[in-house]
Amino acid sequence: MADCIPVRPRFGNNVVINDGRHPLLDNSIGDKTVPNDTYIPDHSRTMIITGPNMSGKSTYLKQICQLCILAQSGCLIPAKVAVLPVFQRIFSRVGHNDSLVKNLSAFALEMDEIAFILQYSNDRTLVVIDELARSTSTEEGIGISFAIIEKFLKQKAFTIFATHFLDLAALGVNCCAVENYHFPPQVVYVKGQEQFCPTHRLHKGPYNGPLYGFELVELSTFPKEVVESARTLAQRLHEESANKRVVNVDTLMHNVIIRSAHSLRQACESKELASRESLIKCLKDIRRRLQINIAEAKTIVDEK
């Protein structure tokens, strides 16, 4: 790898990657590659990732798949630390094309491939899905996505689900096995004009920021009045949808405590294998994460 000393991965029950990099990007653009951490514990196996266009969601999904494949092939991987399960199967649904050979539309092909993944997924499977059900109506897309994620939860598959459907973030509030993450954009001002600048950095929590798809539209030859009208309507719909996603403080705190309890149980189960010093360090880390999660939960409720 270009500017990253590769590490030998270890195998365990959780997905833990510190400063992981996309192998191909790291080889081609070197230190311009933005590293990201990944943590998917055994008790919370589903990640829902939101964020605007060109923020890095698709590249991140491909990065996780490639790192897992490299690790199970016996290769070193571009990261500082890597602990990964041994996956029996790795499924990805990334892309948006129809099939002339199968005579299937983009949506029909997508559902055909998802049906195959659902049939063969289990608790030793990694599933990566990018922008599911974008070719149908919003209501149908959200409903289909909810049902599919719930099925993966029952199968206990490790699932990373990138989406523009912000309503799916409600699963992270109501289900302890789901964690929300997002790629926030950075706002820069050029000649007094606000512009979208992706950071490609993964942050915890759902995306609640402004709509930046129009920044990309404006780079094309769209008429200005059409863009402004679309922006106004989209912002109104965005605000109405946000008002419906009410966060209950009791539910949020309950989930924080449940996740900490799972971590404590794992620490107790491994106490015979760990030294006293490492066990103390682990317990301190659980306490620190609990304090951070409580603070984040209060912040989310205050923002709502």
C-alpha positions in Angstrom: 0.0 0.0 0.0 1.2 3.5 -0.8 1.3 5.5 2.4 -0.2 3.2 5.0 1.7 0.4 6.7 -0.6 -2.6 6.3 -1.5 -4.6 9.3 -2.1 -8.3 9.9 -5.8 -8.8 10.7 -7.0 -10.8 13.7 -10.2 -12.7 13.9 -13.0 -12.4 16.5 -16.7 -11.9 17.0 -16.8 -8.1 16.3 -15.9 -5.9 13.3 -13.2 -3.5 14.6 -11.2 -1.5 12.0 -9.2 1.5 13.0 -8.2 3.9 10.3 -9.2 1.5 7.5 -8.6 2.6 3.9 -10.0 1.6 0.6 -7.2 -0.7 -0.8 -7.4 0.6 -4.4 -7.7 4.3 -3.5 -4.8 4.0 -1.0 -2.7 2.5 -3.8 -3.6 5.2 -6.4 -3.9 8.4 -4.4 -1.9 7.6 -1.3 -2.1 10.1 1.5 -5.2 11.8 0.0 -7.2 8.7 1.0 -9.4 9.5 4.0 -9.3 6.7 6.6 -12.4 5.7 8.6 -13.1 3.6 11.7 -15.6 0.8 11.7 -17.1 -0.8 14.8 -19.9 -3.4 14.5 -20.2 -5.3 17.8 -21.7 -8.8 18.0 -24.8 -7.5 19.8 -25.5 -4.7 17.4 -24.9 -6.0 13.9 -26.7 -3.5 11.7 -25.3 -0.1 10.5 -27.6 2.4 8.7 -25.6 5.0 6.9 -27.1 8.3 5.6 -25.7 11.4 4.1 -25.9 13.6 0.9 -24.7 12.6 -2.5 -20.9 12.2 -3.1 -20.3 12.1 0.7 -18.6 8.7 0.5 -21.2 6.2 1.3 -20.7 3.9 -1.7 -17.0 4.0 -1.5 -17.1 3.1 2.2 -19.3 0.1 1.6 -16.9 -1.2 -1.1 -14.0 -0.6 1.3 -15.5 -2.8 4.0 -16.2 -5.6 1.6 -12.7 -5.5 0.1 -11.0 -5.4 3.5 -12.9 -8.4 4.7 -12.1 -10.3 1.5 -8.4 -9.5 1.8 -8.4 -10.5 5.5 -9.9 -13.9 4.7 -7.5 -14.4 1.8 -4.6 -14.2 4.2 -3.5 -10.7 3.1 -2.4 -7.7 5.1 -4.9 -4.8 5.0 -4.5 -1.0 5.0 -5.5 -0.1 8.6 -3.9 0.5 12.0 -6.0 -2.2 13.7 -8.3 -4.9 12.2 -10.4 -7.5 14.1 -12.9 -9.3 11.8 -15.2 -12.3 12.0 -14.7 -15.2 9.6 -17.6 -14.7 7.2 -19.2 -17.7 5.5 -20.6 -15.5 2.8 -20.2 -11.8 1.8 -23.1 -10.3 -0.2 -23.2 -6.9 -1.8 -26.0 -5.1 -3.6 -24.2 -2.0 -5.0 -25.2 -0.5 -8.4 -28.2 0.6 -10.3 -28.7 -1.1 -13.7 -31.3 -3.0 -15.5 -30.7 -6.4 -17.2 -31.5 -6.8 -20.9 -30.4 -10.5 -20.7 -32.9 -11.3 -17.9 -35.5 -8.8 -19.3 -35.6 -7.1 -15.8 -36.0 -3.4 -15.0 -33.5 -1.9 -12.5 -36.1 -2.4 -9.6 -37.0 -5.9 -10.7 -33.3 -6.9 -10.9 -32.6 -5.3 -7.5 -35.5 -7.3 -5.9 -34.3 -10.5 -7.6 -30.8 -10.1 -6.1 -32.1 -9.1 -2.7 -34.3 -12.2 -2.6 -31.3 -14.4 -3.3 -29.3 -12.6 -0.5 -32.2 -13.1 2.0 -32.5 -16.8 1.1 -28.8 -17.5 1.9 -28.0 -15.1 4.7 -27.3 -16.2 8.2 -25.4 -15.1 11.4 -22.1 -15.7 9.6 -22.9 -13.4 6.6 -21.8 -9.9 5.8 -24.4 -8.0 3.8 -23.7 -4.6 2.2 -26.5 -2.7 0.4 -26.4 0.6 -1.3 -29.4 2.8 -2.0 -32.1 0.0 -2.0 -35.4 0.6 -3.7 -34.4 4.0 -5.3 -36.3 3.0 -8.5 -39.8 2.9 -6.9 -41.9 5.4 -5.0 -40.7 6.8 -1.7 -43.4 5.1 0.4 -42.8 1.7 -1.2 -39.0 2.1 -1.0 -39.2 2.9 2.8 -41.6 0.0 3.4 -39.5 -2.5 1.5 -36.3 -1.3 3.2 -37.8 -1.6 6.6 -39.0 -5.1 6.0 -35.7 -6.3 4.5 -33.6 -4.8 7.4 -35.9 -6.5 9.9 -35.4 -9.8 8.1 -31.6 -9.3 8.3 -32.0 -8.5 12.0 -33.8 -11.8 12.6 -31.1 -13.7 10.7 -28.4 -11.8 12.8 -26.4 -11.0 9.7 -23.8 -8.3 9.8 -25.5 -5.6 7.7 -24.3 -2.3 6.4 -27.2 -0.4 4.7 -26.6 3.0 3.0 -29.7 5.0 2.1 -31.2 8.4 1.4 -34.4 7.4 3.3 -33.9 9.3 6.5 -37.0 7.6 8.0 -35.0 4.4 8.3 -33.0 6.1 11.1 -36.0 5.5 13.4 -34.8 1.8 13.5 -31.8 3.0 15.5 -34.1 4.5 18.2 -36.5 1.5 18.5 -34.0 -1.4 18.1 -30.8 -1.9 20.1 -29.3 -4.0 17.3 -29.2 -1.0 14.9 -26.7 1.9 14.9 -27.0 5.0 12.9 -24.0 6.7 11.1 -23.7 9.4 8.6 -21.2 11.3 6.4 -21.6 15.0 7.2 -20.6 17.6 4.5 -18.4 20.6 5.2 -19.7 24.0 4.2 -17.1 26.3 2.6 -17.6 29.8 1.2 -16.2 30.8 -2.2 -16.7 34.4 -3.2 -19.5 34.7 -0.6 -21.4 31.6 -1.9 -22.0 28.6 0.3 -20.7 25.4 -1.3 -20.8 21.7 -0.5 -17.5 20.1 0.3 -17.5 16.4 1.3 -15.3 15.3 4.3 -15.7 11.6 3.6 -15.5 11.1 7.4 -18.0 8.7 9.1 -19.8 10.1 12.2 -22.2 8.4 14.6 -25.9 9.3 14.5 -28.4 9.9 11.6 -27.9 12.7 9.1 -30.1 15.7 9.9 -28.3 18.3 7.8 -29.4 20.3 4.8 -30.0 19.0 1.3 -27.0 19.2 -0.9 -28.1 17.3 -4.0 -28.9 20.7 -5.6 -25.3 21.8 -5.4 -24.6 19.0 -7.9 -27.6 19.9 -10.1 -26.3 23.5 -10.3 -23.1 22.3 -11.8 -25.1 21.2 -14.9 -27.1 23.4 -17.3 -30.3 23.3 -15.4 -32.4 26.5 -15.6 -31.9 28.5 -12.4 -35.6 29.0 -11.7 -36.2 25.2 -11.9 -33.5 24.5 -9.4 -34.8 27.2 -7.0 -38.3 25.9 -7.2 -37.2 22.3 -6.6 -35.0 23.4 -3.7 -37.9 25.2 -2.0 -40.3 22.2 -2.4 -37.6 19.7 -1.2 -36.8 21.8 1.9 -40.5 22.0 2.8 -40.9 18.2 2.5 -37.6 17.6 4.4 -38.9 19.7 7.3 -42.3 18.0 7.4 -40.6 14.6 7.4 -38.2 15.7 10.2 -41.1 16.8 12.4 -42.6 13.3 12.1 -39.4 11.6 13.3 -40.0 12.4 17.0 -37.3 11.0 19.3 -38.5 9.7 22.7 -35.9 10.4 25.4 -36.9 7.4 27.5 -36.6 5.0 24.5 -33.2 6.6 23.6 -31.8 6.3 27.1 -33.1 2.7 27.4 -31.3 1.7 24.3 -28.0 3.3 25.5 -28.3 1.3 28.8 -29.1 -1.9 27.0 -26.0 -1.5 24.7 -23.8 -0.9 27.7 -25.3 -4.0 29.4 -24.3 -6.1 26.4 -20.8 -4.8 26.6 -20.6 -5.6 30.3 -21.8 -9.1 29.6 -19.1 -9.6 27.0 -16.5 -8.4 29.4 -17.7 -10.8 32.1 -17.7 -13.7 29.7 -14.1 -13.0 28.7 -12.7 -12.2 32.2 -11.0 -15.6 32.5 -9.1 -15.0 29.3 -8.0 -11.4 30.0 -5.5 -10.0 32.4 -6.6 -7.8 35.4 -5.1 -4.7 33.7 -6.9 -5.2 30.4 -10.2 -6.0 32.2 -9.9 -2.7 34.1 -9.1 -0.9 30.9 -12.1 -2.5 29.2 -14.5 -1.5 32.0 -13.2 2.0 32.0 -13.8 2.2 28.3 -17.4 0.9 28.7 -18.0 3.6 31.3 -16.5 6.3 29.0 -18.6 5.1 26.0 -21.7 5.1 28.2 -21.1 8.7 29.3 -20.5 9.8 25.6 -23.6 8.0 24.4 -25.8 9.6 27.2 -24.4 13.0 26.2 -25.1 12.3 22.5 -28.6 11.1 23.3 -29.4 14.3 25.2 -28.0 16.4 22.4 -30.2 14.6 19.8 -33.3 15.1 22.0 -32.5 18.8 22.6 -32.1 19.3 18.8 -35.5 17.8 18.2 
